[in-house]
Amino acid sequence: MFETITRRVAKIISNITDYDEEKISLNTRLIEDLNIEPLDALDIITDLEDEFELIADDITYEDFGNCHTVGDLVSLINELY
C-alpha cells in the first residue's frame, strides 16, 4: 500500500512541477530538488486531499512545510488515509 501511495503522490507532484514522475523517489527533496514554491504547495495539498478523499484542511500548509522529502509527505498521507 505504501508503494501505491508513493506513486500516486509522485504523479500529483509531477503534474504540478513538470518533474519526471519516474525520477521522484522517497528521498526526493521537495524544495531543493523539486523547487516547490508556496503556490505549488497549495496546489499539491488540494490535489492530495482530492486524490485521497481527505477532508479539506486535513493537510495544512504547516504540515506540508514540515515535510522535507517526498517520503515525509507519503508518511503524512499514510497517517491520514
VMD Tcl script that draws the C-alpha trace (Angstrom):
set ca {
  {0.00 0.00 0.00}
  {2.87 2.37 0.86}
  {4.24 1.97 -2.67}
  {0.84 2.72 -4.20}
  {0.56 5.90 -2.14}
  {4.09 6.85 -3.19}
  {3.27 6.52 -6.90}
  {0.04 8.50 -6.52}
  {1.86 11.27 -4.64}
  {4.64 11.27 -7.26}
  {2.07 11.60 -10.06}
  {0.46 14.63 -8.38}
  {3.82 16.27 -7.80}
  {4.87 15.56 -11.38}
  {1.68 17.07 -12.78}
  {2.24 20.30 -10.88}
  {6.01 20.64 -11.16}
  {6.56 19.00 -14.58}
  {9.31 16.95 -12.92}
  {9.63 13.44 -14.39}
  {7.42 11.17 -12.28}
  {9.81 8.24 -12.69}
  {12.64 10.26 -11.12}
  {10.63 11.10 -7.99}
  {11.59 8.86 -5.08}
  {11.00 8.85 -1.34}
  {14.33 10.68 -0.92}
  {13.49 13.46 -3.39}
  {13.57 16.78 -1.54}
  {10.54 18.97 -2.06}
  {12.28 22.34 -2.13}
  {15.88 21.58 -3.05}
  {15.18 19.02 -5.79}
  {11.68 19.92 -6.99}
  {11.79 23.68 -6.39}
  {8.26 23.62 -4.96}
  {7.12 27.15 -4.25}
  {4.23 28.25 -2.00}
  {1.59 28.25 -4.75}
  {2.75 24.84 -5.94}
  {2.46 23.59 -2.37}
  {-1.14 24.75 -2.13}
  {-1.98 23.03 -5.43}
  {-0.32 19.83 -4.25}
  {-2.21 19.94 -0.94}
  {-5.53 20.40 -2.73}
  {-4.81 17.61 -5.20}
  {-3.70 15.25 -2.42}
  {-6.90 15.92 -0.49}
  {-8.93 15.19 -3.63}
  {-6.93 12.09 -4.59}
  {-7.10 10.51 -1.14}
  {-10.60 11.76 -0.34}
  {-9.42 13.70 2.67}
  {-11.42 16.45 4.29}
  {-10.32 19.99 3.41}
  {-7.63 21.17 5.82}
  {-6.63 17.62 6.78}
  {-3.29 18.67 5.32}
  {-2.35 22.17 6.38}
  {0.26 24.37 4.80}
  {2.23 23.95 8.04}
  {2.02 20.14 7.74}
  {3.33 20.40 4.19}
  {6.09 22.74 5.33}
  {7.22 20.16 7.87}
  {7.73 17.64 5.06}
  {11.21 17.87 3.60}
  {11.10 14.88 1.26}
  {8.51 13.03 -0.78}
  {8.87 10.25 1.82}
  {7.81 12.65 4.58}
  {4.76 13.61 2.53}
  {3.90 9.96 1.84}
  {4.16 9.21 5.57}
  {1.78 12.08 6.32}
  {-0.73 10.80 3.77}
  {-0.35 7.27 5.13}
  {-1.28 8.52 8.61}
  {-4.36 10.33 7.35}
  {-5.55 7.86 4.70}
}
mol new
graphics top color blue
foreach p $ca { graphics top sphere $p radius 0.5 }
foreach p [lrange $ca 0 end-1] q [lrange $ca 1 end] { graphics top cylinder $p $q radius 0.2 }
display resetview
